[in-house]
Amino acid sequence: MKSLRPTTIAPPFARYAHGAVADPGAQVIVTSGQLGIAADGTIPADTQAQAALCFANIDTILADAGAARTDVLRINAFVTDRSHMAGYMAARDAWLASVDALPASTLVIVSGFTRPEFTVEIEVTAQVFTQQLAK
């Protein structure tokens, strides 16, 4: 994957790229939005913990497709208030800490989710190669 970071426009606000290009021969993986809910049904009260759980779930989904966070082209995230942005961004930056080619990223403030205790939802678009899918 190639990160797109033109120098003639303002740099990204955080650890992401303005765009990303999939590698030739890659197929696209799209996840559903992941909420911060554990397998046992518990929901952390803290946005950063919810976001970390969302990213852990995304790791599991990507692994099921033979991919990893290094294959992510785009992150779309939604929070219910500006006060939740910092927690989300801390979790995202930690999740991307070992990633060199950064994905594109969008963060949107929404009025809410299906349950009021959810403060963040995250979905990704990634790439996987045909030989990885055959495994």
N, C-alpha and C positions, 0 to 999 in steps of 0.2 A: 504494500500500500504506500501511496505517496501523499504526504500532507501538503496542502496548498497554503502557503503563507506569503502572499505578495507583499513586497516592501513599499509599494506605492499607496497603501491604505493603512489606516490605524491598526496596530497589532491587536490580537485578541486580548480580552480582559483577564484571562486566566489560562490554565493549562489545557488548551485545545487549539485546533487549527481552523482557519476560515473555511477550508474545504478539504476533501480527501478523494483520491482517485483509486478505484479498485484495480488490482493487478489483472493483467490479461489472463483469461482462462478461469477466473474466479466466478463462483455463483454467489448469489445474494442470500443472506440469512436475515430475517426480520423477526424480532421478538415482539410479543405483546407487551404492553406496559406492565411493569412489575411493581407491586406495592410492598411496603415494608411489613410483611406478615411471615412469620416463621412457619415451618411445617406443622408445629404443634398448635398453631392458631394465635400465638402471642404476637402482640404489636408493640414495639418499643415506643415510649412516649416522646423520645428525642428524635428530631429530624435527621441528624447525622447518623444515628443508629438505624433508623428506617432506611436511609439511603444506602448504608453499608450492606444491609440485608438485601435490598433491591439488587445491588451490584453482585452480591454473592449468588443470588438466584440467577442473574444473567450469566455469570461464570458457568453455572451448572448447565444452563440451556445451550450456551456456546459449545461447551465440552461435548454435549450430546450430539452436536452437529460436526464434531471434529475440529472446532475452532477455539480461539482464545481471545482474551481482551486485546491482544496485539492485532487481531483481525477486524476490529471494530472501525467502521467508516464514519458513523454518525451516532451521537447520543441526543435523544430528545428527552428533556426532563420537565416536570411540572410540579410546582409547589403551590401551596394554598395561601401564602402570604410572603411579603418581602422578608419578614423576620426568619423565614426558613431557608433563605438563599445561602447563608454562610454555612449552615450545617450540611446542606446538599453539596456545596462546592468543596468543602473539606473532604467529604467522602469521595467525591469524583476525583479530586486531585490525588488522594491516597490510592485510589483504584488505578489511576493512570501513571503512578510514580515510576514504574519500571517500563513504561511504553515509550519508545522513541518516536515512532511515526504517529503523531497525535490525530485523533478523529475530529471531525466537525462537531459542534455542540450547540444546542439551543436550550434555553431555559425560559419557561413561560409561567406566569402567575395565573392560576385558575381559581374559580370560586369554590371548588371543593371536589371531593371524590364520593364514592358510594357510601363510605362511612366517615363520620367526622374525625375520627382519631387518625386517619391517614393524612399526612402532610406532604408527601412526595410520591411521585410515580415516575418510573424511568423505563424507556424503551431504547433499543439499539438496532442499528443496521450494520451488518458485518459481511465479510466475505469468507468463502471457503472454497477450496480447490476440489475439483472432481475426484482426484485420487484420495483426498481426505474423506469424502462422502462414501467411498466404496468400503472403508474400513469398518 
